Amino acid sequence: MEGFNLQESVDAFLFFVSQSAGITLPRIIVCLCGLVLGILTAVRFWEQRLKAVKALIGVLLGIFMVAVSLNTSILHQVIGSSFLSRIRLLLGLLSLFVFAITFESIRIARLKERFAFLWLATSGMVLLAALFPQLIQFVTEVLGVQYITAIVAVVFTFLLMVAFHFSIALSGLEEDRAKIAQRCALLDLRLQKIEARFEPEASEESPEDEILTVSAPEPAAKTQSRRYRKIRGGKAASWLVIGLAWFVVLWVGLSTPQPMIGDEVTHFYMLEKQVEEFPTPNFYAEIPNAAYDQPEVRRYPHPNGWHTLGAAAVKVFPNTIGWVQVYQSLFYLQLLWVGYAWAKSRRGEDAYSAFLYVIVLASLPMNLLFGVAFYQDVPLAAQVLTAFYLLDRRKFALAGLFMALAMWIKVTGVIFLIPFGLVCAVKILESSGSDLSWKGKVLRMIRCGSLPLLFCVIALGWNSVSLKKYAEGEYMPIAKVEKLFDRKAPEKSVKSPEQAPAKPADKNKKDRYEIVANHPGDLRNPRNFLIYGGGLMWLILCGGIIGLIRPRSSKVMEGGSRKNAWPLLVGGFYILVVAVALRSAPDARFFLPALPLLLLPLCEWTMRLPKIKVILLLATLLAILQTGYVLKKTHSLRSLPDGLKAGIHFLETQAPSPERILMYPEGNYRYFPVEHEWDMDYGLQAFWGMPMEDRIKMLEAHQVGGVVVKKHLIAPVNDPKKDLGVYPPAFVEELKNSPAFEKVFNNEYMTIFYLIK
């Protein structure tokens, strides 16, 4: 009978599991179990229901389960290691466990230092043997024994020393106990003799007012525990979530500092140009491109507050990409911190809704993505949330300042101006009191509302003037108002039929300028609602609606008030205006500034549901999984993979003729050494529907000598207004089978076809 092989047994078990349940499902289950174990252990330790050692073991086990589920090679490496390596690992873990037990016993005053010394020495020797096997190798050579025998001998020697030390200590204790017993007997006999000699006289009872009750001083441990409890609960958990979320967002950004995601390339190089021209406003980006000798120049005629503030920050700190990444992540931190402060002020410091609101904001995919990428959407959302939070706290001047800052950062911030003014007026009237006359209320309205109005007018005027002077463009809100008031009545004149434009021409003109290009966050694609909104946001939406309409039970610990739901109306107004304005091409990121306002009352209403702690646990698990996936995807979008580098190197050495390629650009287009073509003079929609012969003619007309197919962008085109940023599978198959094209390069990232003349 063959011996037992651990590695073969584990491989057989894993093969059986993969055949019966697949590969993905067991990993998801193990990951969820590890997360549940780690979170429950941390919560029980935080509530002082679990000792530190047990909590440490539970958290480490949970982390190990999550690590194994994310990377199964860890388990294979441990199992596939040599016998001596597994013994060393076991010894190391055992010594660390003894260390933890000993220090915990010393901390809670159950073990004296002199008794703990040998235990610490024993575990230290075992740890040294595990980390430095050369020490045990020396013992094996001297004694002529095997490695395991030497370890057992060393451990046995130290255990004998521990036993001998305890024997000496017990002997000393026995001797001390005998002396104490003799002394107690002598003292008892002496006390009896004194009582027999003197008869104590009865003393009068002291009046009650002379009896002083002195309370014993409270132990220091209890005092520290009370101070410790002041930062417990939802407050400490929210702080932890905010700190960890900001750290991982900053880490992902710093680990992939090169701008790659869409228009962040434009914003980054516009910021670099703004640093050079500071404080003069800049609306141009000079993007270096490997295909051209001169940088590519792009104009961005929109409010540039994000770029100006970033340039000021870079002037203070070193001009590196890392500092720009820190600058962008600080807006994400501001959004989370202000969101927590507002939720806490509405529901109380230890309210569960504040913690729920923080984890929803922290794990929102759009917040994570644009907290890393250089877009103005998260900075805009942070300023808007801060402005309305300050309004709720009756800080009208500061609220107006942040509202003006929001309009200076991005043009869509002006949409909040109307609800901001209405909420400001209502809050001013509420703070004026009912006993004030109508004249007094008007005066208070003027006094409190003048500064916010002045700040907003300055922001509007500055945007309009700077755009006209430095960008040769118009500020859309001001331009709309000017056209509205400058509109003249049509002159009554008779036009000849030749002068009258034909209706079909008007229709064609409209169709010519209709937006049909694809955006990554195009909400005409239903899956983008989940990709950019995440699953947790939609669950909170459902839970908030159910909590709003259900009757409030006495068992429910807290619930939001229906009367305090004005942030929902503000966010709804913004979404309605943006949806109407972008009805032809709705982009998910334009709706981001309204989501924090919408989610605030929804999180409060969700807390009206029963089983609040279960809801919070499930929401935390989903937030962790969602955050990990989004940040991993963001990291990959910002990276320059080896497959892409290999394709770029191939184009450098073997360029097509003519040197122009058809390729979806993304943010990495500037690294390609040849020019690229994509929209085909807005004829891409017709290009997909053509036969291959007509496609070849169209490529030749645009001087295109090759096609670069990025494999992660191969997807079906179902609607003429959707998915124009992908390669249709049928087109890719026709390229492979067409004799007019030659496959010259292929790897896991891209395939390159050259047109054969």
N, C-alpha and C positions, 0 to 999 in steps of 0.2 A: 504494500500500500504506500503510495507516494505521500510525502509530507505536505502539510498545509502551507499554501502560498497565499499570503495576504493580498498581493497585487493582483494575482489572477482572480481571486475571489471577488475583490472590489470591481474589477473590470467586468466580470460576469454579471454582477448585480446591476451595475450601471447599464450594461447592454440590455438586460431584461427590462429595466425601467424605461429605457429609450424606445424599445420595441413596443411596449404596452401603453405608454402614456406620451410618447414623443420626447423631444429634447427641451422644448421651450417651457412647457407646462411644469415639469418638476423644478426647473430653475426658478420660475416665478413663485412657486409654492415655498421653496426653501428661502428665497429672498424675503417674502412676506413674513414667514415664521421668524426669521432672524430680526426683521424690523420690529415685529410685535414683541419679541422677547427683549430686545434692547430698550424699546420705549417703555414697556411695562416695568422693567427692572429699574430704569432711571426714575420713573414716576414714583414707584414704591420707596426707593431710597430718598427721593426728595420729600416724601411725606413721612419719613422716618419710620417706615414699616419694615425696612430691610437694613441689615448691617452692611458696612462698607465692603467687606470681603465678598459676601454673597452677591452684592450688587456688581462688584468688579468682575466676578466670574460670569454673571449673567450678561453683562454688556460685552465682554470679550467674546463670549460664545455667540452672541447675536452678530457682532462684527465679523466673526469668522464665517458664519453661515451666509451673510450677505456677500462677503468676498468670494466664497466658493461658488455662489450662484452667478456672480458676475464673471468670474474667471475660473472655470473648472480645472484648468491646468495646475492650480494650487494644490488641489487634492491629489492629483496624479503625481505631482512632484514629491509630496509628503509620503505617499504610499510607495512610490517607486524609488525612494532613497534607500541607501544601504542600511543594514541592520544596526551598525554602530551609530549612524547618523540619527536614526529614530530613537536609539537609547539616549544619545546626547540631548535630543530635543525633549524627551520625557524628563530627563534629569534637570534640564534647565527650567521647565515648567514647574516641576516639583519644588525646586529651590525657591523660585519666585513665590510659589504658594506659601511655603514656610515663612519666607520673609514677610509676606502680607499678614499672615496670621499672627506672627510675633509682634510686629509693629502695632497692629490693631489691639492686641492684648495689652501692650504697654500703654497705648493711648487711653484706653478706658480704665486704666489702673487696676487691671486684674493680674498683671504679671510684673514683678519687680525687675529692674534693669539687670541686677546681678544674676538672676535666674535666666534672663533672656539672652545673656551673653553667649553661652555655649550653643543655644539654638541658632542664633545668628551666625556664629562661627561655622557650625555644621552646614547650614544652607549656603553660606558663602563659599565653603570649600567645594561643595557639590556643584555650585554654579561655575567656579573656576575650572573644575574638571570637565564640565560640559562645554565651556567656551574655549578652553586651551587643553586639548587632549594630550599635548606634549608632557604635561605634568604627570598624568597617569601612565604615559608610556615609559617615563623614567622609573616609576614604581614597578611596572611589569618587568623591566630589564633587571632591576635590583633583586626582586623577589622571585623572578622566574615564573610568573603566573600570567593568566590571560587578562585582557582589558577589563572584562566584566568582573572578574574575581578581584582585581585591584580596586575597582570602584566600591564593591561590596566591603572589602577590607577597610578602606578608608572610612566609609560611612559607619561601619560597625565600630571602628576605633573611636570615632567621635561620639557615637551613641553610648559606648561604655563610659566615656568621660562624662557625658551628661548624667548617666545613671549614678556614677560615683559621686559627682557633685551633689546630686539630689540626696544621696545617702548621708553625706556629710551635713547637708542642710537639715535633713530630718532628725539626725542625731542632736544637732544643736537646738532644734525646736523642742525635742523631748526633754532635754536638760533644762531649758528655759521654762517649759511647762511645769516641771517639778518644783523649781524654785518659786514660781508664781503661786502655785498651790500652797506651799509652805508659808509664804508671806501672807497670803489671804487668811489662812487659819490663825496665824498670830494676831493679825489685825482684828479678826472677829472676836477672839478671846479678850483682847484689850478693850474693845468696845463694850462687851458684856460687863466687865468689871467697872467701867465708868458709869454705866447705867444703873448698876446696883448700888454704887456709893452715893450718887446724887439723885434726889427725887425732883424732877423738874416741876416748877410751879406753872400753873395754868396762866397763860398770858391773855390779857384782854384782846378781843378781836379788833383789828385795825379797821377804822372806817373805810367805807368803799371808795371814798374820794381819795384816800391815801394809798390805796392799792395801785401800784404801777404795773402795768402789763407791758413787758418789753418783748417785742417780737424778735425772733432770731433773724439774723441777717440772711437774706436770700443767697443761696449758694451761687458762686460765680458761674458755674456751668449752666444753671437755669437762666441767669441774666443774659449770657451769651446766646442761649437758645432763643430767647425772646427777640433779641436783636437780629438773630439770624432769620427768624420767621418774618421779619418786616419786609424782606426782599423775596419772600417765597410766593408761590402761587402763579397766577396769570402774569404778573408783572415780570418776574424773573424769566419765565418761559418765553414771554414775548421778546424780552431783551436778547435772550439766547438765539431765538429764531432770526431776529433782525441782524445780529452780529454774524451768525453763520451764513445767512443768505448773502449779505454784502461781501463777506470774505470769499465765498466760492465764485460769485460773479466777477469780483476783481481778479481772482486767480485765473479763471478761464480767459479773461481779457488779456492779462499780462503774459499768459503762456502762448497766446496766439495774437500778437500785437498788430499784425499786418491787416489793414482793412480789406475785406473781401466780399462783404454781403451787400450787394446792390449799390445804392446811392451813398453808403457810408464812405466809399472811395472819394466821391465828390466832396462830402462834408469834411473829411480829414484833410485833403489837400487845400481846400478852401480855408480851413483853420490855419494850416501852415503859411498860406499866403497872407492871412490876416495878422499873423505874428510879425511878418516883415513890415506890413503897412500900418501897424497899430500906432495911434488910435484912429486913423482914417478908416472908415467902413470899407470892407472888401466884399465883392460879390462874384469873384472869379476863382476858379480852381485850375491850377497847372499840374496836370496828372502826367507823370513820366510814363512813357510807353516804349516798350522794346522794339516795336515795329516802326517807330518814327525817330528822326534825329531830334526834333523839337517836341516839348511836352504838349499833350493834348489840353486845350483850353476849353473849360466849360463855364457858362454863366448861370448863376443861381439868383434870380431877381426876387428874393423873398426876404422877410425880416431875418437879420443875422445876429440876434442877441446871443445865441449859443456860441457862435464863432468868436464874437467880441469878448465875451466873458472867458472863454477858453484861452484866447490870446493873452488876456490880462493875467490868467493863472500861469501860463507858460512863461510869461515875462518874469514872474516871481520865482518860479521853479525852473529847473533845467529843461531845455527844449528837446524832450525825448518823447517817443511814443508812449512810454510807460506812464509819464505824468499826464498825458492826455487821457489815458485809460483810467487813471485814478480820478481825474476830473469828471469823466462820464459816470463812473460808478457812484460818485458822491450824490448825484441826482437820484439814483436808485435808492441810496440810503436815506435821502431826504424824504422820498415818497413813503418808505416803510415807517420811518420814525414819526412823521406827521400823521400818517394814517393811524398808528397806534395811539398817539396822543389824543386824536379826535375821538376815536372809539372809546378810549378810557374816560374822557371827559363826559361822554354821553351815557355810558353804562357803568362807570365806576372802575376803580383801579384793578380789582380782582375779577372783573366780569369775564365770563367765558367768551362772549362775543368779540371782545377786543383781541383775544388770542386767535380766534377763528379768522377774524378780519386780517390779521397780520400774516397768517400762513397762506390765506388765499391770495393776498397781494404779492407775497414773496414768491409764490410758485406759479403765478400767472405767466404763461409762455411769452406773451408780448413784453411783459416787464423784464423777464430774464434775457430775452433776445436783444431788446433795444437798451437794456442796461449794459450790455457788452458792446454792441455795435454803435457806431457814431451816428445816431439819428437824434432829432430834437423831440421825439415823441415822449420819452420818459421824462426829460427835463420839463417839457410843457405840462405833463400830468402832475409832476411834483409841485410846480408853482400854482396850478389851479387848485389842487387839493389844499395847499397851504393858505391860499387866499380865502377859500370858503371856511376853512377851520378857524382862521382869525376873525372872520365875520361872525361865526357862531360864538366866539369869545368876546365879541364887541370891541375888537381891536381894528377900528375902521381904517385908520391911516395906514397901518401895516398891511392890511388886506388889500387896499388899493395899490400899494407899492408892488406886492406880489402879482396882482392882476395885471398891472402894467408890464411887469417882467415877463409874464406869460405871453402877452401880445407881442413883445419884443423878440421872443424866442421863436415863435412860429405863427404864421398868419391865421391858422384856425383858432388861435386863442381868442380872437375877437368875437367869436360866436358866443363865448361865455359872458360878454359884456352886458347883454340885456338881462339875463337871470341874475348876474352879479349886482346890477343896480337895483333890481326888485328886492332881492334878499337884503341888501344893505338898507334900503328904505324901511323894510319891515322890522329889521333888527333895531334900527334907530328909534322907531316908534315904540317898540316893546321896551326899550331901555329908558324912554322918557317918562314912563309912569302914567297912570290914569288921571291923576289930580292936576296935570299940567294942561293949560288952556291950549286952544288950537294955534294961537300965535306963538306960544312957547314951543309947541311941537315943530312949527315951521322954522323957527329960529334954530332949534336943536338940529333939525334936518339939514339946514344950511351949514351950521357949524361943524357937524360930524361928517357930512357928505362932501364938503368942498375939497378936502385933500384927496380922497379917493378919486373924485371926478377929475381933479387937476392932474394926477399921476396918469390916468388913462388917456386924457387928452394929449399929454406930452408924448406918451408912447405912440399914439396914432400919428401925431404930427411928425415925430422923428422918423418913423418908418416911411411915411410918404415923402418927406424931403430927401432922406438919404437914398431911397430907391431912385428918385428922379435924377439926383445929382451924380451918384456914383455907379448906378446900374443901368441908367437910361430906361427905366421901367416904371410901372405904375403900382401903387399899393392898392390891391384889389378892393378892400372895403371903402377907401376914400374915392376910388375911381367909380365904384358903383353908385355912391351917393351923388357925385358930381354929374354923372350921366343922367341920374334921375331928375335932378333939378335943372339941368341944362337942356332937357328935352324940349324941343320946340314943336309947335303945332304944325302939321303938314300943310304945305301951300296948296291952295285950290287951283290947280292948273290941269289943263287937258293934255294928256300925253298921247302921242300917236301910237298906233299898234306896234310900230317898229321899236319904239322906246320902251315899251312894257316888257319886262322880263318874263320869260316863259316859266310856267310852274315846274315842268320837269327839271329845268336848270337849277331852280331853287332846291328841289329835292336832292339832286345830285350833289349840290354844294354841301348840303347838310350831311349826306352820307360820307362825303369825302373827309370831313373833319370829325366824324364820329369815332370815339375811342374804341378800338378793337384789340389793342395790344394787351398782352397778358402781364399781370403783376404777380409776384410770388404770393401775396396775401389777398388775391382777388376773391371776394366773398361770393361771386357768382359760382364758384366751385364749392359745393356744400362741405367738403371735408376740411376746408380752411377754417370753418367755425370751430371745429375740434382742435385743429393743429395750433391755431393762434389763441383760442380761448381756453383750451384745456378742459379736461373732464371735471375738475373740481368746481370751476366757476358755474357750469351748467347744473351741477348737483346743488350748489348753494342757491341758484336761482329757483330750482324746484322746491327746495326745502324752505326758502323764504316765502314763497307763495303759499305753501301749505301752512306754514306757521302763521301767516297773516290771516287766513280765512278760518283757521280752527279756533274753537273756544279755548281760552287760557285756563289751564288746570292749576290747582294749588300745588301739585307735585313738581311743576316746572319751576326751575330755579330762577330763571330770568326770561325776559322777553321784551322786544323793542316796542315802542309806542307808535301807534298809527299816526298820531299827530306830529311826530318828529321826523317825518319822511320827506321833508323838502329836498334833501340831496338827490333823492330818486327823481323828482320832477326836474331838477337842474340837469342831471345827466340825461334824462329822456329828451329834454329840449335840444341838447347838443346832438344827440344821436339822430333825431328827426331831421335837423337842418343838414347834417353831414350826409345822411342817406339820400336826401333830395338833391343835394349839390353833386354827389358822386354816383348818381343812379346808373350811369353808363359804365362806370368802372370802379365799384366800391372796393377800397383797399382797407384791410383789417386795421392797420396801424393808425389810421385817421380816427378810429373810434376809441382808441386807447384812453385819451384824457377823461372820457365820461365814465369809464368802468369803475374807478375807485369810488366815485360818487354813487353809482348804482349799487355797488356791492355792500356799502356801509349799512344801510337799513336792512338789506337782505340777510346779512349775517346776524343782525340783531333779531330778526323775525325767525330765523332758523333755530335760534336758541329757545324758542317757544315750544319746540318739539320735545317729547320725552326722550329719556336715555341720552342726556347731553354728553356725558363722558364717553359713551360709545361713539357718538357722532364725532367728537373731537379726535378720538383715536383713529377712526377711519379716515377723517379728513387729513390728519397728520401723515398717515401712511401714504395716502394718495398724493399728497403734496411732495413728499420725499421722492417717490417714484417719478412723478411728473417733472420735478426740478432736475433730477439726475438725467432723465432722457433729453430734456430740452437743452441743458448745458452741454451734454455730449454731442448733440446735433449741432449746436452753435460752434463748439470746438472744431468739429469736422468741416463746417462751412468756412471757417476762418483759416483753416490749415492749407498748406500747399503740399498735397500728398506726393509720394514718390512716383506714382503712376503719371500724375500731371507733369512732374519735372522731367520724366523720361520722354513724354510726348513733346514737350517744349524743346528738349535737347535734340530730338529727331528733326523737328522743323528747322532748327538752327543749322543742322548739317546737311539736310536734304529738303530744301524748300520746294514747294510746288511751282509750276510754271503755268500761268502767271502767279506771282507771289501774293495770293489773296485766298482766304479760306472762308467757307460758310460755317459758322459756329455760333452757338448761343453764348453770349459773352460772359455773364456772371461778373463777379468782381475780379477774377483772375485774368481777364482778357489782356490786361496791360503787360503781362509777363510773356505773352506769345510774340515771337520775333517777326511774324508776318501780319499784315493787315487782315481784319476780319469783316465779314458782311453778314447781316442777319435779317434786317427788315425787308431787304430787296425793294427799296423805294415803296414801302407799304404794300408790297405785293406778295407777302409770305402766305397769306390766306389762299390766294389763287395758286401759289406755287405748290402747296400740298395736294391740290386737286388736279394738277396737270399730269399727263402721261410723262414717262421718263424722257422721251425725245424733246418735249417742250421744256422740261426742267433743265436739260443740258443747254439748250439755246439761251435760257434765261441766265444760267450761271455764266456762260460765255459772254453774254451782254454786260454783265457786271464784273467782268475780269476776274472770275473766281476759278482757281485751278485745283482746289481740293475741298473736301468736306471733313470736318472734325466732329465726330459723334461722341458726346459725353454720355456714358452708359447710364449714369444715375438720372439722366433727364429723358430717357426713353419712356414715353407714356402716350396713350391714345388721345387724339384730338376729336372731341365729340361735338363741340359747338364752335361756330366761327368766331365767337367772342371770348372763347376760353382757351387756355393751354397753348397759346402761341409761343410760349417759352420752352417747348419740349420738342423732341424728335418723334414723330409718329412711327410706331413699329412697322407699319407697311412700307414706309419710306426707307427705313433701315434695311429691311429685307430686300427691297428692290436694288438698293446700293450694292448689297452683297452679291446679287445674282446678275447685275447688269454688266455686260462686256465693256461698257464705256468707262467703268471705274475699276481701279486696281487698289486692293487693300495693301497698304504699304507699312502699316504699323497697327499693333493691337496689344493691349494689356487689360488689366482688370478695371482700368479707369476710363480709357477712351479707345476709339478706333479711328484711324485716319485713312481716307480714300482719296486717291489722286485721279483727276480726270485724264483719260487717255486721249491724246489728240488723234 
